[in-house]
């Protein structure tokens, strides 16, 4: 069974949003519970969200013909890799919260820049 590219792109976009929401929930849990050592569930939740984002980035078709648009598509995939690296730092002994938080912020900044840039391009095309 094959799924056309526009439908697969829409599904990947939705799953990527779901992964980002899971990552956001995993970031809120230690803040609301009183500390990073109080709860052992959030690293697994974060890792699951990062994995969902990475799988979504891997299966999202790149239909752009412009090299600049393809580059921004890859940058969104790199943000998912940053999230996965942050998840790896959660499980490494000796790593502090600042390590995975820095990678999370780097991935979030890439996502925000790509999103705002995409909106600007869409507005310019109108």
C-alpha positions in Angstrom: 0.0 0.0 0.0 1.5 3.3 -1.0 0.6 6.7 0.3 1.0 9.7 -1.9 3.5 12.3 -0.9 1.2 15.0 0.2 -0.7 12.7 2.5 2.6 11.3 3.9 3.8 14.8 4.4 0.7 15.8 6.3 0.9 12.7 8.5 4.6 13.4 9.2 3.8 17.0 10.1 1.1 15.9 12.6 3.4 13.3 14.2 6.2 15.8 14.4 3.9 18.1 16.2 2.8 15.3 18.5 6.5 14.5 19.3 7.2 18.2 20.1 4.2 18.3 22.4 5.5 15.2 24.2 8.9 16.8 24.5 7.3 20.0 25.9 5.4 17.9 28.5 8.6 16.1 29.5 10.2 19.5 30.1 7.3 20.7 32.2 7.2 17.7 34.5 10.5 18.3 36.4 9.7 22.0 36.7 6.4 21.4 38.3 7.5 18.4 40.4 10.2 20.3 42.2 13.4 19.2 40.6 15.0 17.0 38.1 15.8 14.3 40.7 12.2 14.0 42.0 10.7 12.2 39.0 12.1 9.3 36.9 9.4 9.3 34.3 10.3 12.4 32.2 13.5 11.0 30.6 11.5 8.2 29.0 8.8 10.6 27.9 11.3 13.0 26.4 13.1 10.1 24.6 9.8 8.9 23.2 9.0 12.4 21.9 12.5 12.8 20.4 12.2 9.4 18.7 8.8 10.4 17.2 10.3 13.6 15.9 13.2 11.7 14.4 11.0 9.1 12.7 8.8 11.9 11.4 11.8 13.7 9.9 13.1 10.5 8.3 9.9 9.6 6.6 8.8 13.2 5.6 9.2 13.5 1.8 11.2 16.4 0.5 9.2 17.7 -2.5 11.0 21.0 -2.8 12.9 21.7 -6.0 14.7 24.8 -4.7 18.0 24.0 -3.0 17.3 26.6 -0.3 14.0 24.9 0.6 15.6 21.5 0.7 18.3 22.9 3.0 15.6 24.2 5.4 13.9 20.8 5.3 17.2 19.2 6.4 17.6 21.7 9.2 14.3 20.6 10.6 15.7 17.1 10.6 18.8 18.2 12.4 16.7 19.7 15.1 15.2 16.2 15.7 18.8 14.8 15.9 19.5 17.4 18.6 16.5 16.2 20.5 17.7 12.6 20.3 21.2 13.7 21.5 19.6 15.5 24.4 17.7 12.3 25.2 20.9 10.4 25.2 22.4 12.8 27.7 19.5 12.1 30.0 20.6 8.5 30.3 24.4 9.0 30.4 25.9 8.9 33.9 27.6 12.1 34.9 25.7 14.3 32.6 23.9 17.3 34.1 20.5 18.8 33.3 22.3 21.6 31.5 23.6 19.3 28.9 20.3 18.0 27.6 18.6 21.3 28.1 21.2 23.0 25.9 20.5 20.5 23.1 16.8 20.9 23.6 17.1 24.7 23.3 19.3 24.3 20.2 16.8 22.1 18.5 13.9 24.4 19.5 15.7 27.4 18.1 16.2 25.6 14.8 12.6 24.6 14.6 11.4 28.2 15.4 13.7 29.7 12.8 12.6 27.2 10.1 8.9 27.8 11.0 9.2 31.6 10.9 11.2 31.5 7.7 8.5 29.2 6.1 5.8 31.7 7.1 7.7 34.6 5.6 8.2 32.7 2.3 4.6 31.8 2.2 3.6 35.4 2.8 6.0 36.6 0.1 4.5 34.2 -2.4 1.0 35.7 -1.9 
